[in-house]
């Protein structure tokens, strides 16, 4: 299973970090890293060039790249196409993918990427819980969350598999957020009156920091 540094860092932070009171961001209140000669018996005889191990592999074995490795120059659409899967691979990535799916499955891939980065930005900010699941389950933040269980998703659908791919791209920081370090967003159809710095509008969402 491939686990990125970002996921590993957040899991460690969630287990060992001190408790930080989460920001309550709702429309009703406020918005949402021994000298001497060497004996002959101990002298090292170099291997012939043909038998020397590959310097890139300590054991001279073939180096296997992670399954999700993609060309860093790939477009977002190319990256999503190569990373689609019905299985996120970890609980944290599942939370991130569920957030993307329920908040932005009808948006463009770029819009989904922006929403995914908002969840990741929150987890890294120090102002919110330090994991994707913690961010998702913070009280009154995401309307699709009920209690402490993730809602079910149609795993065979392309919308879900796209969300999983976007979650991996966000987690591995393969594509930057089109909305920078935004921490909040809302649908364009509502006007919560937040006193925040507006970052921009993308698709059906308005983003703030």
C-alpha positions in Angstrom: 0.0 0.0 0.0 1.4 3.4 -0.9 1.2 6.0 1.9 2.4 9.5 1.2 4.4 11.7 3.5 1.4 14.0 4.0 -0.8 11.1 5.2 1.9 9.7 7.4 2.6 13.2 8.9 -1.1 13.8 9.7 -1.6 10.3 11.2 1.4 10.9 13.5 0.2 14.4 14.3 -3.3 13.1 15.1 -1.9 10.4 17.5 0.8 12.5 19.3 -0.2 16.1 18.9 -1.8 18.1 21.7 -5.5 18.7 21.5 -6.4 21.8 19.7 -9.9 23.2 20.0 -11.4 23.1 16.5 -12.7 26.2 14.9 -16.4 26.2 14.7 -17.2 27.4 11.2 -20.8 27.5 10.3 -23.1 30.0 8.7 -24.8 30.4 12.0 -21.6 31.3 13.9 -18.4 32.1 12.0 -17.1 30.5 8.8 -16.0 27.4 8.1 5.7 19.1 7.5 42.7 0.1 14.7 45.0 1.5 12.4 47.8 -0.5 10.6 48.1 -2.8 7.6 45.0 -4.8 6.6 45.5 -8.6 6.9 45.2 -10.4 3.5 42.2 -12.3 4.8 40.3 -9.1 5.4 41.0 -7.3 2.1 38.0 -6.6 -0.1 38.2 -8.0 -3.6 36.1 -5.9 -5.9 33.5 -7.7 -8.1 34.0 -7.7 -11.8 32.1 -4.9 -13.5 29.5 -7.3 -14.9 28.7 -8.7 -11.5 28.6 -5.4 -9.5 25.1 -4.6 -8.1 23.0 -1.8 -9.5 23.9 1.3 -7.5 20.3 2.3 -7.5 19.3 -0.9 -5.7 21.1 -2.1 -2.5 20.5 -5.7 -3.5 21.1 -5.4 -7.2 17.4 -6.1 -7.7 15.0 -4.4 -10.1 13.7 -1.2 -8.6 9.9 -1.3 -8.6 8.1 2.1 -8.7 4.9 2.6 -6.6 1.7 1.9 -8.6 0.5 5.4 -8.3 3.7 7.0 -9.7 2.8 9.3 -12.6 4.6 11.7 -14.9 5.1 14.9 -13.0 4.3 16.8 -16.3 0.9 15.0 -16.7 -2.2 17.1 -16.9 -4.9 16.8 -14.3 -7.1 14.7 -16.6 -4.1 12.4 -17.4 -3.3 12.0 -13.7 -6.9 11.2 -12.8 -7.2 8.6 -15.6 -4.0 6.8 -14.4 -5.1 6.8 -10.7 -8.8 5.9 -10.8 -9.7 3.1 -8.4 -12.7 2.0 -6.4 -10.4 1.4 -3.4 -8.7 4.5 -1.8 -6.3 2.2 0.1 -6.6 3.7 3.5 -9.2 5.1 5.9 -7.7 8.6 5.6 -7.9 8.6 1.8 -11.4 7.2 2.0 -12.5 10.2 4.1 -10.9 12.6 1.7 -12.4 10.9 -1.3 -15.9 10.9 0.4 -15.6 14.6 1.0 -14.7 15.3 -2.6 -17.5 13.0 -3.9 -20.3 14.4 -1.8 -19.2 18.1 -2.1 -18.1 18.2 -5.7 -18.9 15.1 -7.8 -20.9 17.3 -10.2 -18.0 19.7 -10.6 -15.2 19.7 -13.1 -12.0 17.8 -12.1 -10.4 21.2 -11.3 -13.4 22.0 -9.1 -13.0 18.7 -7.3 -9.3 19.3 -6.9 -10.0 22.6 -5.2 -12.5 21.1 -2.7 -10.0 18.3 -1.9 -7.3 20.8 -1.2 -9.6 22.7 1.2 -9.9 19.6 3.3 -6.2 19.0 3.1 -5.4 22.6 3.9 -7.6 22.4 7.0 -5.8 19.3 8.2 -2.4 21.1 7.9 -3.5 24.5 9.2 -3.5 23.9 13.0 -6.9 25.5 13.2 -8.8 22.3 12.5 -8.4 18.6 13.3 -5.1 17.3 11.9 -6.4 14.5 9.8 -8.8 14.2 6.8 -11.3 12.2 8.8 -11.0 14.6 11.7 -11.8 17.5 9.4 -14.8 15.7 7.9 -16.2 14.7 11.3 -15.8 18.1 12.9 -19.3 19.1 14.1 -21.5 21.1 11.8 -18.9 21.4 8.9 -20.2 19.0 6.3 -24.0 18.5 5.8 -23.6 14.9 4.4 -22.0 13.7 7.6 -24.4 12.1 10.1 -22.8 10.9 13.4 -19.5 9.2 13.1 -20.1 7.1 10.0 -19.1 7.8 6.5 -22.1 7.6 4.1 -22.1 4.9 1.5 -20.9 5.5 -2.0 -21.5 3.7 -5.3 -17.9 2.3 -5.7 -18.4 1.1 -9.2 -19.3 4.5 -10.5 -16.8 6.8 -12.4 -17.7 9.7 -10.1 -16.5 7.7 -7.1 -13.3 6.5 -8.9 -12.6 10.1 -10.0 -13.0 11.2 -6.4 -10.5 8.5 -5.3 -8.0 9.6 -7.9 -8.4 13.3 -6.9 -7.9 12.3 -3.2 -4.6 10.6 -4.1 -3.5 13.6 -6.2 -4.2 16.0 -3.4 -2.6 13.7 -0.7 0.6 13.3 -2.8 0.6 17.0 -3.8 0.8 16.1 -7.4 -1.3 19.1 -8.6 -1.5 22.5 -6.8 -4.8 23.8 -5.7 -6.5 26.2 -8.2 -7.7 28.1 -5.1 -4.5 28.4 -3.2 -4.7 28.0 0.6 -8.4 28.3 0.8 -10.0 26.9 4.0 -13.6 27.5 3.3 -16.1 27.2 0.5 -19.9 27.4 -0.1 -22.2 26.9 -2.9 -22.9 29.9 -5.1 -26.6 29.6 -4.5 -26.2 30.7 -0.8 -24.8 33.8 0.8 -23.7 33.1 4.4 -22.2 36.5 4.9 -18.8 35.3 6.1 -16.3 38.0 7.0 -13.4 36.2 5.2 -11.0 36.9 2.4 -12.5 35.7 -0.8 -10.1 33.7 -2.9 -12.3 33.1 -6.0 -15.1 31.2 -7.6 -14.8 27.9 -9.4 -17.7 26.1 -10.9 -20.6 26.2 -8.3 -18.4 27.1 -5.3 -17.0 30.2 -3.8 -13.7 29.8 -1.9 -12.3 31.8 1.1 -9.3 31.8 3.4 
